[in-house]
Amino acid sequence: MKYTPLGVDGVHLVEMTPFTDERGAFARSFDTAEFEAHGMRSEVAQCNVSWNHRAGTLRGMHLSLPGHPESKFIRCTRGAIVDVAVDVRPDSPTYMQHVQVELTAENRLGLYLPPHLAHGYQTLTDDTEVLYMVSVPYAPGAEVGYRYDDPAFGITWPREIAVVSDKDAAWPAFDADANAERFRAGVPA
């Protein structure tokens, strides 16, 4: 597999290396030893799948609270998405920077996110399926979020927003002081 660091500290694009023959192809999609060698968390506590009916569906921007170190490894297994991660870790060298990557069933790319980044994605096609592995089990009360259209993040979504949940539409705007206090109160991993 090929690991490419992106513009936010700890974020990697992961590309499978297929072995092909007359039958088709075979590739490893996840390897704990390789993840660890690249400084990435390799624990997998849950594997989640989301199905999205309409192009333009937006999910995000979610993150786990300090003390609940949820890393994510995301793949689009049907259709296409634009996946976005914003670095809201106050002590990070890439604080308030974001990455935006197109993940599709065809390109088979994976995106690794370290804990405590605000994360979301928008579907580019109807009937899109997204698979993501997380390093710790879901914990009610450990998730927070920010508005997907917050000007502080500078995200340009590629499509008009067609569907967004009431929960995601109601997240507050980013507040740097409140965010910093969250990180002071916990111990980010």
N, C-alpha and C positions, 0 to 999 in steps of 0.2 A: 504494500500500500504506500501511497505517497501522501505526505503530510505537509501542508503549506500554511505557515503562520499568516494570519491576516492582520489588518490594521488595529485590532483591539487586543491588548495583552491577554494571552492565553487562548485566544480563539484560533482554531485550525480548520482548514478545509481538508477533508480526507477523501482521497481518490483511490478506488479499488484498482488493482492491477490484474486484469483478466488473463486467464490462460484459455486460448481458443483452439478448437479443432473442428472437425466436420459436424460434431454434435451441437456446437454452440460455444458457450463460455462458462468458466468457473472462476470465482474470485472470493477471497476472504473479505468480509465486510466489517469485521471487528476483531481486534486482537489485544488482549489485556497487556501482554508484555510490550508490544509496540506503543500502545497508548502511554504506558508508564515511562518508557524510554524517551518519549516526547514531552514529558512533564504533564501529562493529561491524567485525570482520574479514570480508573478502569472499573470501579465498582458499578454494578448494575443491580439496582434494587427493584426496579419496575420497568416494564416496556409498555408504552402507551401508543394507541392508534387513534387518530381523529379522521373522521369522514366529513367531507365538506361538499355540499350539494352544488353551490353556485360559485362561479368565478367572481372574484371581488370580495369574497368572505375574508374578514379580518379577525384574527385571534391575537390578543396581547394588549398591552405590554406587561408581562408577568415576571416576577422574580421572587426568589425565596429570601426570607429574612436571614440576617447574620445569625449564626448558630445552627442553621439548617442548610448545610452546604450542598445544594442540588446542582450538579453539573448535568448537562444534556448533550446527547448525541442524536442529531436529527437527520432523517432521510425522507424524501418524497418518493413513495412507492407507486403512486398512480397520479397522473396529471403533472401539475407544476405549481410551485410557490416561489415567492420572494420572501426569504427569511431575514430577519433583522435582529441584531443584538446591540444594545446600548450599554456602554460601560458607566455604571452609576456608582462604582466603588470609589469613595472619596480619595483614597490614598494611591489609586492606580496611576501609572504614568500615562494611560490613555483615557483618563476620566473625561466623560461627556463626549467621547468619540463613538461612532457606530460603524458596524459593517452591515452590508446588504448583499446577499448572495442568492442567485437563482438555483434552486434545487428542483430537479425534474426526474421523472421516472426514466427518461432517456439518458440523462447525463450521469445518473447514479452517484452523484456526489453526496458526501455526508458533511455535516457541520458540527464541530465540537465546541461547546460553550462551557467555560469554567463557571463555578458558582457565582451567584449574585449579580448577574447581568440582567437587565430588562430585556425580555425576549418576546417577539411576536412574529407573525407571518401573515401574508395575504395570498390567497389562491389566485392563480392566473388562468385556470381552466375549471370548467364544471367537473363534478365528480372526482375531486382530488382527495388522495389519502396520504396522511403523514404519519410516519412511525418515529417515535423518539424514546430513547432509553434514558433513564434518570438514575442518578447515583444513590439517592436516598428515597425511602417511601414517602408518599404524599402525607403531609401533616396538616390537618385543618388548622387554620390560624397562622401558618408559617408563610403564606403567600400574600404578597402585596402587588400593587401594580400602578402604572401611570398611564395617562391618556396616550393613545396611539398617534394622536395628531398634535401633541404638545410641541410648540415651537422651540422649546429648549433643546429638543433632540434633533431637529432639522431633517426629519425623515421625509422623503418624497416617495409615497406609495405609488406603484406603477399604474394602478387602476382606480377608478372611482370605488368608494366603499359601498358594496352592495348589501352586505350582512355583517352586523357586529352585535354581540350579545349586550343585553342591558348592563350586565356586570362590567364588561370591558368599556362600554361607553361612559360608565359612571366613575371610573378611576379618577383620582384627583390629578391636577397638574403637578409637574415636578417642582418640588421645593427643596433647594440645595441644603438649607439648614436642617429641615426635618429629616432628609435623607442621611445627612452626616450624623445626626443624632441616633438614627437607627443603627448605623455601623458602630458608633461608640458604645451603644448599649449591648451589642453582641460581639461575638468573636468570629468574623468571617474566616472561612477556611479557604 
